[in-house]
Amino acid sequence: MVNNGLVACRRCGQTKTALGQAPLAGKWGPIIVAQTCAACWHDWFEEQTRLINHERLVPADPEQRKVLYQRMMAFLNLAA
């Protein structure tokens, strides 16, 4: 939950600075904003880049994007 620019982050378990806006469109944006601090989102962004490069994922491919979203949910400990 976001309150005064702070969010109770599900990944790190701390109340920290929230994201200024949804980083993704669609259903994931509001979930991420409500459950993830800016620092953990930054960590995920770096991890996502490593996954895309290491596993040669193509985010434009719907099946591979689904895998990436599953990894994101696990990494950020999101409740959908």
N, C-alpha and C positions, 0 to 999 in steps of 0.2 A: 504494500500500500504506500502511495506517495503522499507525503505530508510536508508542506513548506520546503520543497526542494530536496527532501530526504526520502529514502526508501528503505524498508526492512528487506535486505537482500537475502534471497533463499540460498545463494551459493556460499557467501562468506559468513552469513549469520549476523551481520552487523547492520546498524542503521547508518547509511552513508549517502553521499550525494547521488541524487537520481539523474537519470538521463533527461536532457532538456526536451526531447521529442522522441517519438517512436522511431527506432532504427530500421524497422522493416514495415512494409505495408501489409495489409490484410490482418488475419486473426492473430499473428504473432506479435505485432507491434504493441498493442495494449498489454499483453501478457508480460512482455519483456519490461516495459516501462513500470509496471506495477510490482515486479518481483526481482528486478536486477539493478544493482548500483552501477554507476558509470565505470568504476574501476573494473568490476567483473565483466562488464560488456567489452571493455577494451581487451581484457585477457582472452575472452572468447574470440574476438575479432582476429587476434594474433594466432590463436589455436586453429581457427577456421582456415586461415591462410595456409598454415602448415598442412592441414588435412587435405585441402584442395591440391596443393603442390605434391605432397607425398603420395597420396592415393590417386592422383590424377582425376579428381572429381570434376565434373562439368556441371556447375550450378544451373545452367540453362536446361539441362535434361531433368524432366520431372521426377524420375526414379532416383537419380543421384541427389537431387535437391531434397527429396524426402529423407534420404540417409543423412544428409547434412543437418536437417532440422531435428532428426532423432538424436544425433550427436550433440546438437546445441541444447536440447532439452535436458539431456543427461549432464552435460558440462555445467550448465547453469542451475541445475536442480529445479527446473520449472514445473509448476503444476498447471496443466492445460485446462 
